[in-house]
Amino acid sequence: GLIKKKPKIAWYPDVLIGSWFGYFNLLSAIFGHLSEWFILKLPWDRFIAISNSTALKLVKNGVDRKKITVIGCGIDFLEFKSIDHRVENQLTISTVGRLVSYKRIDDLILAFSKLRPDFKSVKLQIIGEGPEYRCLKDKIKILSLEKDVEFLSNLKRSAFITALRKSTVFA
């Protein structure tokens, strides 16, 4: 952008400054923290944040609020047009997101465990990856839900769409 004299726009899904050391091993955390600090100091003309909470984190880390535009994540409704929840005659609750503590996937697992006595056939599908994976797996084991909770990650787009089409409830 500087060389070609074009606007420089940063797209920001989240700000992890202050959180890197809680989510990643020491080396990754140091590299991530320093990289993000440096990136935020670059001469961006605009920032696109995917949520108001991300915009607030950018402001907290020195970005001028006037430079931030919030544009939420979109969805192509045509991809989900022909949803059939009876594909496998299976009730499924699905969630999609990074496995980080503030997304509260652990609360979803706990709520799911409370449903199980009344809904024996329901399954929970967690689509995503992240630093909370091991803790979530441990919670599932403690709650004896290993057969009822499935983790999916690194899905091709077609497999992702198929998984969501088969879902009965999206959480």
Secondary structure, DSSP 8 states (H G I E B T S, - for coil): -TTTT---EEEES---TTTHHHHS-HHHHHHHHHHHHHHHHS--SEEEESSHHHHHHHHHTT--GGGEEE------GGGGTT--TTTTS--EEEEES---GGG-HHHHHHHHHHHTTT-TT-EEEEE---TTHHHHHHHHHHTT-TTTEEEE-S--HHHHHHHHHT-SEE-
